[in-house]
């Protein structure tokens, strides 16, 4: 699990790289689950939540840079 404070200290590009890596991991976990070889099925939910956490921090950073209307 990735702490939101860790993500906030990273740049947007670093977070996007992290998201890509997490998506690849999630794909692998789903493939293992379909084959019935996954030992810890909760890792799928953890990966999904980590991706969502990363995307939330990216959105926060993008909105912080926008001028107030």
C-alpha positions in Angstrom: 0.0 0.0 0.0 1.2 3.4 -0.9 0.8 6.2 1.6 -0.8 9.4 0.1 2.0 11.5 1.8 4.6 9.6 -0.2 2.7 10.3 -3.4 2.3 14.0 -2.6 6.1 14.3 -2.3 6.6 12.8 -5.8 6.3 14.7 -9.1 3.3 14.1 -11.5 5.6 12.2 -13.9 6.9 9.9 -11.2 3.3 9.2 -10.1 2.3 8.4 -13.7 5.1 5.9 -14.0 4.0 4.4 -10.7 0.4 4.1 -12.1 1.7 2.3 -15.2 3.7 -0.2 -13.1 0.6 -0.8 -10.9 -1.6 -1.4 -14.0 0.9 -4.0 -15.2 0.9 -5.7 -11.8 -2.9 -5.6 -11.7 -3.0 -7.3 -15.2 -0.7 -10.0 -13.9 -2.7 -10.5 -10.8 -6.0 -10.8 -12.8 -4.3 -13.3 -15.2 -3.2 -15.4 -12.2 -6.6 -15.2 -10.7 -8.3 -16.5 -13.9 -5.8 -19.3 -14.0 -6.6 -20.1 -10.4 -3.0 -19.7 -9.3 -3.3 -16.6 -7.1 -2.3 -17.1 -3.4 -3.5 -13.8 -2.1 -6.6 -12.5 -3.9 -6.8 -9.4 -1.8 -3.7 -8.1 -3.7 -6.1 -7.3 -6.6 -8.1 -4.9 -4.5 -4.9 -3.4 -3.0 -3.6 -2.7 -6.5 -6.9 -1.1 -7.6 -6.9 1.1 -4.5 -3.3 2.1 -5.0 -4.0 3.1 -8.6 -7.0 5.2 -7.5 -4.9 6.8 -4.8 -2.3 7.8 -7.4 -4.9 9.2 -9.8 -6.4 11.2 -7.0 -3.1 12.8 -6.0 -2.4 13.6 -9.7 -5.9 15.3 -9.9 -5.1 17.3 -6.8 -1.8 18.5 -8.2 -3.4 19.5 -11.5 -6.2 21.4 -9.8 -3.7 23.2 -7.5 -2.0 24.6 -10.6 -5.2 25.9 -12.1 -6.1 29.5 -11.5 -9.3 30.1 -9.5 -12.1 31.1 -11.7 
